[in-house]
């Protein structure tokens, strides 16, 4: 393919990468907007893509396949659970009764019931699914992210798309994660969310719109709950990140930070040699203008959107998050990762059925239905890829951990989970894969996280030979598998 040299070439050495990539202007995680990002790229045209943007919905904790998209109504009671299946608009496809809105538009989405990987551990599972690589990196630390981790899917997409397109429109970065980082109730950040070995300059922009709470989960304020009923109050408010000038230091602080970038201009002679110095001013202006650009504020401040639209998505953190993602698609951001629930919200070891019925499935059903329907009605669904997954599925057998919960649930299970895909070139109304009678193992068309990630890359037009470089300049393949057969 003629684009191959474009994706492999990197004109800067490690020293220049560190010098320019380390300069952050406003402390907003916007280093990846600066000149090195484009100078390294040697911009060129993308191969033909079916999708312009991707919304990657992540369900931290692990959605139970038996209570969502792979029900087993003929199994024994300790496997089939308490919920009943309902028919969808797709002939022969049934899903959980508590997903009626999604059932009504099943002709617009597809399901893969056979995604499988080897880990039942939360930290490893997050890293596997968020990076699209089943193997863990050497020295993997389950308790904290590391610069030796594999890069996240969001980081690799943002890196590749910014190389071909330049910076996203309306002063926004090429990869965004919202409404917050995934954090365990102990306060540790789960690995797999950053650019890892690619370096800080390729990290996604984390929009902190949803304050962290150690014991409250779900779509606050309407649907918050506590897995173990510990009773700590939850008075959080979902809000757009503060992009205004800080009142404490004001313009003087901004001026001081600008001076830091001014010092980079002294190094222009070196950069001039590769013809990229003129980009420094543009990137400096781009980063600063994020604070005052009306388009940025409009995309992020969803609470002030049309009340009818907000009602359609839901006046809760799930609805606000997917509405924000929808607006970022309009703004031209290539990939938006949306975490529906922090702190392993979907980790339904106990009290699973009331929590899923009353707290988790209703806001998810409404918000995801609204997103797909909204994009479909606007004509943008064909060019917007939506994928939804967690770090794993749940065990077939229902268990009771009486020391922690009053009611039963299901434990971790990496061997099988169901993932939803829609738009962006996905063949709609399709079911890929099959699990056994218990929903434990794939018996047809097993799909790996590598295939899941490759589907995203392929539909966004990233070429199969594309690479990324670590901070030492070493190349690594973006793809580690083929796209999911039968879906694209």
C-alpha positions, 0 to 999 in steps of 0.5 A: 500500500502506498501509505506505508512509508507515511505510517513508519517514518519518524524524523525526530530523535528521542531527545527532541521528543522529550523536549517538546512532548513534555511541555504542557501548557495548561495542565489539561492533559493537552501535551498531545496537541503540540508540534511533536505530534504532527512533526513525527507524523509526516502527514499523508492521506488515510486509506478509505474509511467507513467510520469517521469517529468511534465511541467506545463504551466501556462497562467497568466491572463486567456485564453479565452475558446471561442478563443482557445479550446471551440469555439461557432460558432453558438452562437450570435456574442456578444458571438462567437467572431471574430475568426473561428474554424478549424478542427484538426487531431482528428475527430470532434474536432475543435479549434481556427484558430490561433492555426494551429500547435496544430491542426496538432498534436491533436492526441498527446494531449487532452482537458478538456473543463469543469474545474470549480472553484468559483472565478473570482478574479486574486489573488484567481484564481492563488492560486486555480489553482497553488495549486490545491485547490478550498478553500482559506486558513484561512487569505488568503491575495490576495496582497501577498504570505504567509506562511499560503497559501496552497503549490503549486502543484510544491512544493508538487510534488518536495517534494514527488519526492525528497522523493522517488528519492533523488535530481534530476540529474545534481545538479538541484532541484526537482521543478523549476519555470521559467522564472520568478515569476508571479508579478502584474504590481503594483509590488506585487507577486501573491500568490500560487507560493510558498510552503506556509505552507510547509516552505521555504525549500520546495519552488521551485527554481525560475529561473529569466531569464525574467526581470519584466516589469510593462506595457509590456506583451507577448513573448518579443522581437517579440510579446510584447504588452501593454494591455492599450497602455501606451507606455513604452519601452520594451528592455528586453533580455531573458537570463540564470540566472547568476550562476558564482561567483559574481565579487564583492565578489568573492571566499571570499564571497563563503568561508564565506557562506561555513563557515555558513554551516560548523557550522552546522557540530557541530550539527552532533551528534544529526543528527548522531542519525538518521543516516543521517549526511553523507548527509550534505557534499553531499548536500553542494557540490551539492548546490555549484556545481550548479555554475560551473556544465556544465550540469546546464549551458547547461540546462539553457542557451537556447539562445546558443542552436542549432539555428535550435532548437531555431527557431523551438520553437521561438526566444522569451520568450515563445519559450525560456521558453519551450525549457528550460523546455525541457532541464530540463526534459532531466536533470531529474527535476521532475516538471517544471512550465513555466509561459507563460507571466507575469503580467496577460498577458492573461487578455484580457479585451480589445483589445482582438482579435488583441492581441490574433491573433497577439501577444499571440496565434502565439508564444504559438501555435509554442512553444507548438507545438515544445515542444510536437513534440520534445518530441514525436520524441525523444520518451520521450512524453510518460514519460513527462506529459504536462498540460496547464491552467490559473487561470480561463476562460473568460466570454461568453459575449463580453464587452467594457471597453471604459475608458481603451480600444479601442476595446472589450474583455472578463472579468474574469470567474472561472466557465469554462475554457479549459485545455490542457493535453498531454503525460505522460499517458494521453489518447491522442485525447480525449475531456473531458467535455462540456459547455453550448451553451454560454460556460459559465458553464459545462453541462457534466463532471465538473472537479475541480482544485483538479482533475486537480492536482490529475491527475498530482500526479497520473501520476507521481506515487505519492501514493494517501495516500501521505502527506506533513508536515508543519513546525510544523510537522503536516501532510496534504494530497497531494491529494484532489480529483481523477484524471480526469476520461477518461484521464488516 
